[in-house]
Amino acid sequence: MRGSRGNTGGVKIRSSDKDQLIAELRQQLYDLKNQERDYRGVNDEIFSMENRYKLLSEEKVRAEMEGRARLDRGMDEIAECRKQIEDLKYMLSEKSRQNMELQDEQGRSKRVLDEKFFEAGKNRDESNSKGDSVVDLRS
């Protein structure tokens, strides 16, 4: 029989083996605690990344909605400007037509005025001539 060393359920372990086993178990416990801390850190990092991902996703959706709204407003402004341009083109053509009509009327009026001026000159000459003949007849 081997000495009176501890008995662990029928298996005899020497004291130095017990010390080594205890040291190994302590090391394993220390390693497990470090691993647990590492896992907690990783889990915290994952949770933090998930929250950041959610925030960024929400921000992206919000930015896309704002971008679409800006684009829609821009398209509406472009459509309104195009309508204004068409209205202005119509007004310009209408004013050009009116201007041409007024120029035609001005030309006609100038011709009438020239004719009247010519007739007035002719009438003046006739009047002077008749006035001279009346003076001659009186004398």
DRENKEDO-529082 format. One line per field, with one value per residue (C-alpha): x, y, z; residue in three letters; residue number from 0. Coordinates in steps of 0.001 Angstrom, whole numbers, always signed. Example, Ala and Ser with C-alpha at 12.3 -4.5 7.8 and 13.67 -1.06 7.14 Angstrom:
2
x	c(+12300, +13670)
y	c(-4500, -1060)
z	c(+7800, +7140)
resn	c(Ala, Ser)
resi	c(0, 1)
END
This chain:
139
x	c(+0, +1211, +1224, -1687, -2262, -5696, -8305, -10553, -13312, -11121, -8347, -5285, -3564, -269, -9, +2263, -183, -2988, -1002, -366, -4030, -5110, -2693, -4000, -7603, -6808, -5189, -8205, -10513, -8407, -8442, -12206, -12745, -10585, -12509, -15786, -14555, -13471, -16870, -18643, -16467, -17250, -20970, -20841, -19071, -21675, -24503, -22823, -22346, -25980, -27160, -24868, -26119, -29732, -28975, -27138, -29935, -32523, -30339, -29945, -33703, -34292, -31648, -33146, -36603, -35223, -33367, -36529, -38454, -35766, -35800, -39603, -39479, -36805, -38867, -41923, -39873, -38554, -42096, -43293, -40374, -41102, -44734, -43647, -41286, -44101, -46385, -43664, -43040, -46765, -46838, -43751, -45281, -48540, -46673, -44645, -47871, -49373, -46193, -46339, -49990, -49135, -46257, -48619, -51171, -48426, -47352, -50948, -51397, -48157, -49327, -52688, -50892, -48562, -51587, -53357, -50201, -49921, -53616, -53174, -50247, -52253, -55235, -52968, -51502, -55017, -56151, -53205, -53815, -57537, -56696, -54333, -56966, -59555, -57102, -56457, -60178, -60739, -58027)
y	c(+0, +3457, +5740, +7483, +10096, +11432, +9212, +10590, +8119, +5072, +6657, +7612, +10819, +11958, +15372, +16754, +15523, +17241, +20488, +20219, +19364, +22351, +24612, +23310, +23793, +27326, +28081, +26692, +28781, +31880, +31136, +30581, +33862, +35669, +33991, +34984, +38601, +38437, +37039, +39766, +42352, +40796, +40691, +44333, +45224, +43298, +45056, +48422, +47657, +46532, +49801, +51820, +49839, +50576, +54281, +54453, +52559, +54966, +57928, +56488, +56034, +59569, +60946, +59021, +60394, +63928, +63392, +62179, +65150, +67555, +65810, +66032, +69740, +70264, +68434, +70515, +73714, +72596, +71817, +75224, +76978, +75134, +76216, +79813, +79618, +78325, +81101, +83678, +82253, +82542, +86101, +86987, +85623, +87430, +90699, +90201, +89696, +92817, +94749, +93710, +94737, +98094, +98578, +97797, +100243, +102837, +102368, +102758, +105821, +107313, +106769, +108387, +111261, +111701, +111705, +114252, +116381, +116192, +117114, +119956, +121267, +120919, +122653, +125411, +125873, +125914, +128330, +130611, +130372, +131131, +133933, +135397, +135079, +136763, +139608, +139811, +139847, +142610, +144705)
z	c(+0, -705, +2329, +3858, +1303, +379, -1059, -3773, -4289, -4499, -6541, -4623, -5742, -4373, -2803, -5540, -8166, -6272, -6237, -9950, -10614, -8505, -10404, -13739, -12635, -11427, -14782, -16613, -14388, -15061, -18801, -18724, -16860, -19457, -22265, -20601, -20374, -24019, -25040, -23077, -24826, -28186, -27331, -26220, -29463, -31484, -29614, -30201, -33896, -34231, -32668, -34925, -37934, -36973, -36537, -39855, -41601, -40212, -41188, -44686, -45077, -43819, -46201, -49125, -48305, -48073, -51344, -53049, -51658, -52934, -56299, -56464, -55574, -58215, -60830, -59882, -60201, -63594, -64780, -63529, -65253, -68493, -68266, -67654, -70645, -72843, -71592, -72259, -75743, -76476, -75137, -77197, -80397, -79606, -78959, -82148, -84105, -82515, -83278, -86931, -87101, -85542, -87991, -90876, -89469, -89013, -92641, -93831, -91626, -92948, -96542, -95734, -94000, -97002, -99334, -97138, -96995, -100782, -101146, -98673, -100701, -103871, -102293, -101023, -104466, -105996, -103339, -104010, -107709, -107314, -104918, -107474, -110204, -107964, -107354, -111093, -111803, -109321, -110746)
resn	c(Met, Arg, Gly, Ser, Arg, Gly, Asn, Thr, Gly, Gly, Val, Lys, Ile, Arg, Ser, Ser, Asp, Lys, Asp, Gln, Leu, Ile, Ala, Glu, Leu, Arg, Gln, Gln, Leu, Tyr, Asp, Leu, Lys, Asn, Gln, Glu, Arg, Asp, Tyr, Arg, Gly, Val, Asn, Asp, Glu, Ile, Phe, Ser, Met, Glu, Asn, Arg, Tyr, Lys, Leu, Leu, Ser, Glu, Glu, Lys, Val, Arg, Ala, Glu, Met, Glu, Gly, Arg, Ala, Arg, Leu, Asp, Arg, Gly, Met, Asp, Glu, Ile, Ala, Glu, Cys, Arg, Lys, Gln, Ile, Glu, Asp, Leu, Lys, Tyr, Met, Leu, Ser, Glu, Lys, Ser, Arg, Gln, Asn, Met, Glu, Leu, Gln, Asp, Glu, Gln, Gly, Arg, Ser, Lys, Arg, Val, Leu, Asp, Glu, Lys, Phe, Phe, Glu, Ala, Gly, Lys, Asn, Arg, Asp, Glu, Ser, Asn, Ser, Lys, Gly, Asp, Ser, Val, Val, Asp, Leu, Arg, Ser)
resi	c(0, 1, 2, 3, 4, 5, 6, 7, 8, 9, 10, 11, 12, 13, 14, 15, 16, 17, 18, 19, 20, 21, 22, 23, 24, 25, 26, 27, 28, 29, 30, 31, 32, 33, 34, 35, 36, 37, 38, 39, 40, 41, 42, 43, 44, 45, 46, 47, 48, 49, 50, 51, 52, 53, 54, 55, 56, 57, 58, 59, 60, 61, 62, 63, 64, 65, 66, 67, 68, 69, 70, 71, 72, 73, 74, 75, 76, 77, 78, 79, 80, 81, 82, 83, 84, 85, 86, 87, 88, 89, 90, 91, 92, 93, 94, 95, 96, 97, 98, 99, 100, 101, 102, 103, 104, 105, 106, 107, 108, 109, 110, 111, 112, 113, 114, 115, 116, 117, 118, 119, 120, 121, 122, 123, 124, 125, 126, 127, 128, 129, 130, 131, 132, 133, 134, 135, 136, 137, 138)
END
